[in-house]
């Protein structure tokens, strides 16, 4: 299957993408991984992306699209892929359609992870990270440390990242609503959107997603 995963920040896209890709035996292609891999390997696209990032500018769509195209042409993506973080806007979605059409391919489904806005704010703004080891992550509501502000694992100080503040989260949601959410309507017009609730346990959300995708595959 060729799937695009969409949803607001805090919907758990990265977690779900990893599980779904494993269950469907297709590669998980995330924008973040694409950028890191190209910059690390110092590809032409990676150097170009880094020049924009170093200057504090947004990387142009055509650079992101070029990286995605290169990744989707790799042998492990021959039988499908799961795109996470791309396309990010309608322009990128149109370019993806053109690219796939040129290769004689098409998307099978667009999985929309639905989460109420206040839950997104609660999920992200409640995160606390250990200063000693960023892998030690806690949450004031869902995974509270035994002692407030202290890491259970190593005793390090827990802090809230700047980009996890409520103000920043709400700004990120504004960007999502303005730039990314319109692609849902774009794909709805093609009959590709499958919407599921991203509330509840991780495995429950994965189960709902697999069931919905299976139904979509059977219908196709």
N, C-alpha and C positions, 0 to 999 in steps of 0.2 A: 504493500500500500504506500501511496504517496500522500503524506498528511502534513498540514500546517497546524501548529498549535498556537492558539491565541488566548489572551486573558490579561487582566490587569496585573500590575506588580503585586506580589504577595499572594497570587493565586496558586502558587506551587508548581509553576510550569516546568522548572528545571527538574524537580523531583519526579513529577509525572512523566516527563519526556524520557527520563532514564529508564523508568519501569516499563513504559509502553514500548520503547524501542527494543528493549530486551525481550519482552513478550512477543513482539511481532517480528523479531529477528531482522530489524532494519537499523541503519545507523541514525543516531541522534545528532543532528547538525544544528549547533547553536551559533548565533552571531558572535558571542564572546569567544568561543573556541576557534572560530574561523579567523578572527582578528589576531588572537594570540599565536595560532599556528603560522599564519602568514608573516607576522612580524618576527617570530622566532626563527623561521627559515629564511628570512630576509628575501622573500619573493618580491617581484616588482610591485605587485599590489600591496604587499605588506609594507614596503618602504614608502609607498605613496600614502597609505593610510596613516602611517606613523608621522609623516610630515604634517598632515592636517591635525592629528591629535596633539603633537608637540606644540603646534601654534594655537592650541585651544579652540580649534574649529571642528565642526561636525564633518565626518567623513562623507563625501558625496555618494548618492545612491549608486552611481555606476561602479564605484570601487567595491561596495558591499555586494552588489549583484555579480560582479566579476568573480569575487571570492566564492560566492554561493554556487555559481555555475561550475567553477573548477572542482568544487567538492562533490557536487552532484554527478559529475562525470567519472568519479572514481569507481573502480570495480565493485566495491562493497555496497554501492548505492544502486546497483543495476536493478535489483528487485524492489526498490522502494527506499523511502527515507522519511524522517520526521523532522520538519523544520521548526525551530524554536527561536523566536526573536527576529525572524525574517519570513515574509515581508513585514515591514514596520509601518508602511503607509500604502495608500492606494496606488501611487506611482510605482512602487516596488512590486505590488501585486500584479499590476498590468505587465510589468517587465518579466516577472516570473511566468505568467501565462504565455507570453510571446516565446520565451526561452523553451518552455516545455513543448509548446506547439511545434516549434522548429525541430525538436528532437522526436516528434511523434508521440509525445507523452501528455498526460494530464493528471491533475490532482484527483484523489479519490474522496478526500474529506477534509474539512476544516473544523477542528475540535475547539470549541469555545468553552473555556473554563469560567463559569459564572460565580462571582463572589460579591456579596453586598459591600458597598464602599466602606461602611463603618467597620466591617470585619477586616478589610484590607488594612485600614489604619491601625486597628488593634493588633493585628498580626505583626506588622512591621515595626510600629512604634514601641511595641513591648519587648523587642529583642534586646538582649544584653550580651556583649562579647567580652571574653577574658583578654586582658591586656598582655598576658604572658603567652597565650596560645589562642589564636583566632578560631581554632577548630572547636574550642569549648564555648558552645552557644547555649544561652538560657533564655527564658521568656517569663516576664512578670506574671502572666496568667496561666500559660500552658506548661511551663517547665521551670518553676521558680526555684532558685537556689535555696539551700537550707538556711543560709544566712544572707540577708539582703546585701547586695553589692559585692559578694565574695564568691569566687569560683569554687564549686564543690570538689573539683578535680585537683587543682594545684594551689588553691588559696589566693590566686591572683585577683586583682581588682576587676570588677565587671563595669563596663561602660556602654553607653549608647552611641553608636556611630552617628556622625553629623547627618548622613543621608538617610538615617532611620528616624529622624525627628518627625513629629506629626506634621509640622509645616512643610517639610521637604516631601513627605509622602503625599500630601494633598496636591503639591505642585506636580509631582510625578503622575498622579492620577489625572490631573488636568491635561497633561501632555498626552497621556494614553487616550483620553476621551476625544481629544482634538485630532491627533495624528493616526492612532492605530485602530481605534474602535470603528471608524468608517469602513475598514476592510471587511468587517463582518457583514455589513449590508452589501458590499461589493460581491462577496462570495455567496450570500443568501440568494442573490439574483441568479446565481448559477446552480442553486439547489445543493450546495456543498456543505452548508453549516450544520454541525451537530452540537447542540448546547447541552452541557451537563453541569450539575452543581458540584463545585469544588469544596463544599463544606464537609466536615467529618474526617474520619481517619484516612490516612494516605492510601491504605490498601482498599478502602471502600470506594474512594474516588477512582482509583485505578480500575477496579471492578466495573464501575459504572461506565468508564471510558471504553474499556474493552468490549463491553456488551453493546454500547452504542455504535462502535466502529464495526463490530461483527454484523450488526443489523444493517448498517450502511453498505457493507461489502456484499451481503446477501441480496439487498435491494438492487445493487448495481448489476 
